[in-house]
Amino acid sequence: MEKHLVKVLETGFVTHNVKRFKVEKPAGYTYVSGQATDVSINKPGLEDELRPFTFTSVNTDDHLEFTIKIYKGNNGITEKLADIIAGDELIIHEVFGAIAYHQPGLFIAGGAGITPFISILRQLKIDGKLAGNVQLFANHSPADIILKDELTELLGENFINVIKVPDGKIIDKTMLSTYAGKFANYYVCGPDKFTTDMIDSLKGLGVAEEQIIFEH
């Protein structure tokens, strides 16, 4: 299995519980926006504790970037990543992932499910192809919105936040009915139940299965 030892160059929290990691990019390492890799921490006992994380950088960057939600209280890998600082080392592996941009569409993200879309939207900006794309972004509260300023700058009024508290809003079949039939593709990413619910709702609104892009 391919593996690369990379040094952490920079870290910092972008929300109260989401941390960004800028790390070295191995020579010849390539990926497509929307893809991911397995990551582990290069410390005794943690080298084989792999977890999948999406790149939020773009392939032409001279570094790799991961934007990771930190879950505390279970002594898991993300909790340990909260303590990682510049100079520490991570281990990255082979590239994988089914979420790739095809045509302008509706992006539907729940929480940290925004991460593949960050890279895709950054690449679309570089390519001059942001027009025609809309992002729905579901979060529990305004404090949970990842990279709100950048995403607003990228998409303007086509960056639509759906906030449960205090707005009482969620992405559901009724909301999606506004967009069904208007896009060539529908890109979905989020927790498993969120993804399943979004796909079921889209299909129920007549969106063909081949139009829906998600991580299988």
C-alpha positions in Angstrom: 0.0 0.0 0.0 1.3 3.4 -1.0 2.2 5.6 1.9 4.0 8.9 2.3 5.4 10.6 5.4 4.5 14.3 5.4 5.4 17.1 7.7 2.7 19.4 9.0 3.5 22.9 7.9 0.6 24.9 9.5 -2.6 24.3 11.5 -5.4 26.4 12.8 -9.1 26.2 13.7 -11.6 27.6 11.1 -14.6 27.0 13.4 -14.9 26.0 17.1 -14.5 22.4 16.2 -13.0 22.2 12.6 -9.3 22.4 12.1 -7.3 23.0 9.0 -4.0 21.2 8.3 -1.5 22.4 5.7 1.0 19.6 5.0 3.8 18.8 2.6 2.9 17.4 -0.8 5.0 14.4 -1.9 6.7 14.7 -5.3 4.5 13.3 -8.0 1.4 13.0 -5.7 -1.7 13.9 -7.7 -5.5 13.9 -7.1 -8.7 15.3 -8.5 -10.8 17.8 -6.5 -13.4 15.8 -4.5 -11.1 12.9 -3.8 -9.6 11.8 -0.5 -6.9 9.7 1.1 -6.4 7.7 4.3 -4.5 9.6 7.0 -2.8 8.5 10.1 -0.5 10.2 12.7 3.2 9.3 12.7 3.4 8.6 16.5 3.9 5.3 18.3 0.8 3.2 18.2 -1.1 5.5 15.8 0.7 4.8 12.5 -1.9 2.2 11.4 -5.0 4.1 12.7 -6.2 5.2 9.3 -9.1 7.6 8.7 -10.3 8.9 5.4 -10.2 12.7 4.8 -10.9 14.8 1.7 -8.4 17.2 0.2 -9.6 20.8 0.5 -6.5 22.0 -1.5 -6.4 21.8 -5.3 -4.0 19.6 -7.2 -1.9 22.6 -8.5 -1.1 23.7 -4.9 2.4 23.1 -3.7 1.0 21.6 -0.5 -1.9 19.4 0.7 -4.7 20.7 2.9 -7.2 18.9 5.0 -10.1 20.5 6.8 -11.2 18.2 9.6 -14.0 18.2 12.1 -12.7 17.4 15.6 -14.9 15.0 17.7 -13.9 15.1 21.3 -14.8 12.8 24.2 -14.1 9.4 22.7 -10.3 9.6 22.4 -10.6 9.0 18.7 -8.2 10.0 15.9 -9.7 13.4 15.3 -9.4 14.2 19.0 -5.7 13.4 18.7 -5.4 15.5 15.5 -6.6 18.5 17.6 -3.2 18.3 19.3 -1.2 18.1 16.1 1.0 21.2 15.5 3.4 22.4 12.8 6.4 20.1 12.7 4.5 17.0 13.6 4.2 14.3 10.9 1.2 12.6 9.3 1.1 9.5 7.0 -1.0 9.7 3.8 -1.9 6.9 1.5 -3.4 6.2 -1.9 -6.0 8.6 -3.4 -9.6 7.5 -3.8 -13.0 8.9 -4.2 -16.1 9.0 -6.4 -17.1 12.6 -6.0 -15.8 14.4 -9.0 -17.2 17.4 -10.9 -18.9 16.7 -14.2 -21.3 19.5 -15.1 -22.8 22.6 -13.3 -25.1 21.4 -10.6 -26.6 21.6 -7.1 -24.2 20.8 -4.3 -25.8 19.5 -1.2 -23.7 19.3 2.0 -24.3 18.5 5.6 -21.7 19.7 8.1 -18.2 18.5 7.3 -19.6 17.0 4.1 -18.7 20.4 2.6 -15.0 19.4 2.3 -14.9 17.8 -1.1 -16.9 20.7 -2.5 -14.4 23.2 -1.1 -11.7 21.8 -3.3 -14.1 21.4 -6.3 -15.3 25.0 -6.0 -11.8 26.3 -5.6 -10.8 24.5 -8.8 -13.8 25.8 -10.6 -12.8 29.3 -9.7 -9.3 28.7 -11.2 -11.0 27.3 -14.3 -13.5 30.1 -14.6 -16.4 27.7 -14.3 -18.3 28.7 -11.1 -21.3 30.0 -13.0 -24.4 27.8 -12.8 -23.4 26.0 -9.6 -25.4 26.4 -6.4 -24.4 25.2 -2.9 -26.9 24.2 -0.2 -25.1 23.9 3.2 -26.9 22.4 6.2 -25.5 23.1 9.7 -26.8 23.0 13.2 -26.0 26.7 14.0 -24.2 29.6 12.4 -21.1 28.9 14.4 -20.7 25.6 12.5 -20.5 27.1 9.0 -17.1 26.1 7.6 -15.3 28.8 5.5 -18.4 30.9 5.3 -16.6 34.0 4.0 -14.7 32.2 1.2 -17.7 30.2 0.1 -19.8 33.4 0.0 -17.1 35.1 -2.1 -17.0 32.1 -4.5 -20.7 31.7 -5.0 -22.4 34.9 -3.8 -26.2 34.4 -3.6 -25.7 30.9 -4.8 -24.2 29.9 -1.5 -27.3 29.1 0.6 -26.9 28.3 4.3 -29.6 26.1 5.9 -29.5 26.6 9.6 -31.4 24.4 12.1 -30.9 26.6 15.2 -32.3 29.3 15.4 -33.8 29.3 11.9 -35.6 25.9 12.2 -34.5 25.0 8.6 -33.3 21.7 7.2 -32.7 20.4 3.7 -35.7 18.2 3.0 -37.7 17.1 0.0 -39.8 20.2 0.1 -36.7 22.4 -0.2 -35.1 20.2 -2.8 -38.3 20.4 -5.0 -37.3 24.0 -5.8 -34.2 22.7 -7.5 -35.3 19.3 -9.0 -35.1 19.2 -12.7 -33.0 22.4 -13.0 -29.5 20.9 -12.9 -27.5 18.4 -14.9 -25.9 17.0 -11.7 -26.7 16.8 -8.0 -23.6 16.4 -5.7 -24.3 15.1 -2.2 -22.0 14.7 0.8 -22.5 14.5 4.5 -23.2 12.0 7.3 -24.5 8.6 6.1 -28.2 9.3 7.0 -28.0 12.8 5.5 -26.6 11.4 2.3 -29.2 8.6 2.1 -32.1 11.0 2.8 -30.9 13.5 0.2 -30.6 10.8 -2.5 -34.0 9.3 -1.7 -35.6 12.8 -1.8 -33.9 13.6 -5.1 -35.0 10.3 -6.6 -38.5 10.9 -5.3 -38.5 14.2 -7.1 -37.7 12.5 -10.4 -33.9 13.0 -10.5 -32.3 10.2 -12.3 -29.8 8.1 -10.4 -27.0 8.8 -12.9 -27.4 12.5 -12.2 -26.6 12.1 -8.5 -22.9 12.1 -7.6 -21.9 10.8 -4.1 -19.3 8.8 -2.3 -20.2 5.1 -2.7 
